[in-house]
Amino acid sequence: MKVSINTAVFLDHLNNGMSQLESLKILDGLENEIDNIQVRGEFFDEKTKDQEIENIKKACQNNGWGLYYSVPEELFNKGKINSSIDSNIEMAKKHDLKYLKYFIGDVKNVDPKEIAALDQKLADAGIELTLENLSNDSGRLEKVEEGLEAIKNSKNIGYTYDAGNWYWVDENPSVAFKKLKNQITNYHLKDIKDKETVMLGEGDTDWQPMVLSLSDNIPIFLEYGIPDEQIKHEVELVNSVINKR
């Protein structure tokens, strides 16, 4: 396994109007050091989204990368499942995308039958959904545990552990990792210092033991803004740890 890239790595470029497709060119020369790309729904222009996704998919195929799609919304809210999941499943089917991600949200009062129905819908579509801990009240460890308990019988709904979001809800990421490790199916890696994202090794996150203890089938995504000239170093650093397993 090798490290994967969430397009948050190119955050400054994306905020200045660069497309996610164009941003992937920054990875030239690192193609063989990367396993997957995760694109972010909030950075697509709806007018050009379909064509851009198709072009990104071709770029991923050419480089041997898997393609993941991140939805910037919570799945569970006010006792319901977010209705946008249906349109996003259809979008994923249209583009032959196999992986979607939402934030967990608050599972309180959500009907277990609705979760089971969603799990079946995902199975029928051949899509894996993962739910991520967010940096708000729903991302507190207690809430995340409630959410994961609600999906424990789901075969097509997993969990994306985000190493950085815990700081914003005053939780210890290492403590959360130990409690949630067996339910992790995707891993978002970032290092934090004083609630600011920093380069790996410059913050408070004890990330290397986490990476070393993850199973080989769990993709590890870099998910923080990285200056272009430092991307190669961050990629090689994580790969060097992965290779120790």
N, C-alpha and C positions, 0 to 999 in steps of 0.2 A: 504493500500500500504506500501511496504518496500523499502529500498534502493536497487539499482542494482549495479553491478560491471562490469566495463570495464577492460580488462586484462592489461591495462596500469598500474593498481595498482601493478602489479608484474614486473614492467619495468626492474629493476636491474637483476632479475632472467632470464627474457626473453633475455636481451642483453648478458647474459652469457651462453646462449644456452639451457635453460630449455624450454620445449614445453609448449604451452598454456594448453594442457590437464593436464600435470603434475602440472602446477601452481595452478590449481583449488583445489588441495589437501590441499593447504595452508588455504583454507576456511573451513576445517574440524571443526565442532562444531558451525559454523555460518550458516548452511544450511537453517534454519528456519527464519533467519534474512534478507534473500536476495530474491528479486523477479526475477531478470534477470541477465544473463551474456552476455556481448558483446565482441566477439573475434575480433581480428585485422588481416586483410589480410596480412600485411607485416611481420607477425611473423610465417607464415606457410612455411614449406618446400614443394615445389611443388611436390616432389617425394612421400611425405607421407600425403599430405594435405587431400585427400579424406577420408582416414581411420581415421585421427585425428579428422576431423569434425564429422564423424559418432560417434566416441568414446565420443567426447564432447557432442554431442546431447544426447547420452544415459545417460551421467552423469547428464545433465540438466533435463532430464525426471525423473531420479531417485530422484532428489532433488526438483522437482516441480518448476524448473526455466525456464523462457522463454529464447530463444537464439537469439541474434542479431549479425549481421556481419557488420564490418566496413571496407570499401574500402578506401585505402589511396590515393585517386585521386579526382580531381575536376570533377564535372559532366559537367559543361559548360566551354568551352574554344574555343577562336577564332571563335566564331559564330556557333559552332557545339556542339552537345551532344557527350560526350565521348563514343567512340565505344565499350569500355570495358563493358558498361552497359549490352549489350546483353549476353556476356559470363557469367557475374555475375548473371544475371537473370537465365540463364540455370544452373549455379552452385547451386543457391538457390533452384531451382525446384528439382534438383537431390537429394539434402539433406533435402528437405522439410523445408527449412528456410523461415520464413515469413517476416523478417525484414532486409533491407539493408540500409547502410548509405554511402553517398559520401559527399565531401565538395561542396559548392555551385559553386564556380568559378565565371566567368564573363558571365552573360547572354546576354550581348550586341550582337545584330544581330542574336540571335538564333531564328529560325522560330517558332512561336507559334504553328503551326500545328505539328511540330516535338515533342514539349512538350506534346501536346494532344495525339499524337500517342504513346508516351512513357507511358503516364498515362493509356491508354487503355491496353498496353502490360503488365503493372504491374497488372492491374485489372484481366486480363485473367490468369495471373500466381498466383494470390492470394498473392501478395507481397506488403508490404508497404515500400516505399523509403523515407528516410529523408535526408535533405541537411543541412550541418553544416557550420557555419561561421569559416573561417580559419584565422590563424595568419599571413596573408600577405595582400597585397593591396586589393584583392578581399574580404577580411573580414572586410573592413571598413563599418560602418553602412549604408552609402549611397548605397554601392554596394550590401549589404545584402538585403536592402529594395527593390532594383531593382530586385534581384533574386526572392524574395518572391512574388513580384507583378506579375512576369512572371508565377508563379505556383499557383496563387490564385484560379484558377478554377479547379485545379487538385484534384481529390478525393483520390489519392493514393500516393501523394508526399507531405511530411510534412517538418517540420523544427526542427533541433536539435540545441538548443541554447547552446553554450559553454561559460561558465561564465569566463573562463580564457583567451581565445584567444584575447579578446578585448584589453588587455594591450599592446600587441605587435604592434597594429595599433593605439595606443594612443587614444582609445575610453574608455568611462566610462561604465562599464558593467551594472550598475544600470540604467543609462539613456537608454541604448540599450534594456534592459529587459522591461522597461515600454513601449517603442515604439513597441516592437515585441511580447509582451506577448501573445496576442490573436492568434498568428500564431505558437506558440511553441507546438510541439507534442512529443519531447524528450528533456531531459535536461542533460547536462554534467556539473558536479560540480567539481570545483577545486578552491583553494585559492592561490593568487599570492602576493608576496612581492618583489619589485625591479626586476620584470620580472623573478622571480624564483618561482617555485611551492613550497608551504609550507603546513603544516598540517592545517586543518580547524581551523579558529580562530586566526591564526598567521599572516594572510596577510591583504590585503586591501579590499577584496571582502565582501560586505554586503549580504551574501548569504542566511541567515535565512529568511528575509522577502520574498525573491524570492521563496524559497521552500514552505513557508506558503501560498503563493498566487497561487501556481500551482494547477490545477485540479487533482483529484485523479487518473485519467487515464493516466497521463503523467509520464513515468518512469524517475527516477532520478539516473543517473549513476555517481559513483565515477570514475574519469578518471585522476589519477595522481599517480606517484610512491609513495607507502607507505611501510615503513619498516614492516616486518612481525608482529613484536610485537605491532604495532600500528593499525593494520587493524581492530581489534575488537573494539577499541575505536572510530575510525572514523565511522564505521558502526553503532554503538550504538548511536553516537552523531547525525547523520543524522536521524536515525529512531526516536529518541526522539523529533526532530523537526517535522517530518512528523506526529507523533502521536498527535501533538497539533492542527492539522487542524480540 
